[in-house]
């Protein structure tokens, strides 16, 4: 639309709304005059399917003074009414009704971001969503099983299914939409890496790989040790040796864990206690990043069956119990 035509159309706005007597220059002035806002900036939401008048009311409710009739007529005459996109929009000092309409029509919305770190549990993710002021809460009172059904996840637990990453979204985005995006990312990543897995792994399904990856994620943050740690667990699974990994015990303890594992905890049976039960636990114990997933599906081939933390983020690996006991004495007991 040319500048002249835009001026002409905008000028008609006041003629249409007021019924008579308004000048073209008056309409042009209103459309380009700064709107009044409370403070330096203001923001207002536009939900999907919202009509023009409801948008104008939302603007007024959120501290952006706009004349509803003029706004609606202007949007229709400029054919913005069918192009406005849902989202949250920011208004700055000096913005005019025309600028705001153009912004909404182009989808130039306010965006925010939220990071889900590697190794977070599902409960930590849900808590972060609950306390984020930019996330719209829709899952209060929704059980894990109901959430799984809504997301179409065929699994007994939501644990481990949400990919750790930074997600960019418009303020007011529903919590379930962020979870849906995180699940899609995790599912896509898992399927792609499963297709390229090392042959003859003792893992029956992508879900078992997800479980193993979550253990690797919690066991080490040292990049060079991940595939070697994975190799230890793969070796144990092959010979039927218990995994005996502390992070699974901690997960099974739930709120009882206060920062320290006692011998009694290692002996207390839970579905996730890999000291009292063989094989993999029934579910993941955390969210796994790409590196942990790759390590689970492409483990280092070696003869190690044990490892112990050195205290500097790396691990000492041993092929037999005698070597392992010496490593424990050195790095844990300080002998």
Secondary structure, 3 states (H helix, E strand, C coil): CCHHHHHHHHHHHHHHHHCCCCCHHHHHHHHHCECEECCCEEEEEECCCCCHHHHHHHHHHCCEECCHHHHHHHHHHCCCCCCCCCEEEEEECCCEHHHHHHHHHHCCCCEEEEECCCCCCHHHHHHHHHHCCCEECCCCCCCHHHHHHHHCCCCCCCCCCCCCCEEEEECCEEHHHHHHHHHHHHHHHHHHHHHCCCCCCCCCCHHHHHHHHHHHHHHCCCHHHHHHHHHHHHHHHHHCCCCCCHHHHHHHHHHHCCCCCCHHHHHCCCCCCCCCCCCCCCCCCCCCCHHHHHHHHCCCCCCCCEEEECCCCCEEEECCHHHHHHHHHHHCCCC
